[in-house]
């Protein structure tokens, strides 16, 4: 490994420990500045009935690891013997499903060697199993319909269109909330400096970039360096004004390889 770089990791705290450890083991200096705070939703009777209804559907798509953990925490239950298909776009979400007790045989996800982990790759795995009149649920974050997260919603919108064209009824349920964090003056000053001091920002969500714009509206990002884990996230970074953006898979190994190539 070449000389370490200063890496700004923006993933939510609940998703980041393995990445922080892996980056540090590769001799990078890691600043963990989550740009999304994760919070539960209120477990109203309607919400709990929604979870029960989803368990009787053909399939549930979990948009992230957080969708799995918060659905479980809210009362969603799975059985090793029967239940809906569980869809995941990436290895982290798939592992969360396994950890939650979902049998591997009931999980659909892109293969480990897929070119990209996204809804398009997922669709190739599930399109032959859906039938007209099926019901598919999407478990997501509460902000998914907000204008600021429109870039990140593109993939789910596309998948929903494919399902609807196949005659499938698509329903959504917000099982957690994604909130903009609060940064004090010191944190804002540090982040402003990191926009031009050679640090490499790692973005795994378009919503994180929207929050960064909200936190630092006046910063010039043309000298900034960033790794984005999907083309749509890279487009959001470029829209922010980030001058140098590299794209890789949303996996620690791919991020480490990208950092190595930059070194």
C-alpha positions, 0 to 999 in steps of 0.5 A: 500500500502506498502512503496513506491519505486523509479520508473523510468518511460520511456514512452513518455511524451505524454503517461505518465501523468496519470501514473505519477499521479497514481504512485505518489498517490500510494506514489512512487517516480517517475522519468519520463525519457522518452526513446522515443521522439515522432515527427510528420512526414512531411505532404507530398502530398503522405502522405496525399493521403495515409491517405485518401486511408486508410480511404477507407480500411476495417480496420486500425490497430493503434499500439499505442495512438500516432498513433491515435493522430498523424494520426488525427493531420496529417489530418486523419478523421473519420465519426460517420456514416461510415469508416474502422474498427479501431483496437487497441491492448490495452485500451490506444489506444482504448480510444484515438480512442474514444476521436478522435470520432470513435464510439465504435461499430467500434473499435476492441480490446482485452477485458478489462480482456484479459490475455495480450494486444497484436496482438495475443489477437487482432487477436482473435477479428478480424479474423472472420471479414476479407475476401480475397481481403480486405485491412488492413492498419497499422499506426505505428511509422517511426522506425518500420523497423529499426533493433534496434526495431526488438523485438517490431516488432515481434507482428506486423509481426505475425499479418501481416502474419495471414492477408496475409494467409487470403488473405488480402493485408496489407499496412503500413503508418508511421504517427509519428517518434520515436527518441532517446532522448538526455541526457546530462552528468548529466542525464547519471550519474543519469541513471547509478546510477539507474541501481544498486540503487534499482530503478524499471524501467518500460519499455513499449517498446522494442524500449525504451530499445534499446535507453537506450543501445544506451545512456548508452552502458557501463553500467552493468545492472545485479543489475537492477530491471524492470517491462516490460509490455509484454514478448517481452519487458522483453526479450529485457530487459534481452538481455540488461542484466537487472538482475530482470524483472517482466512482467505485463499488460500494464495498470497502475493498473497492474504496481501498483500491481507489485510494491506492490508485490515487496514491 
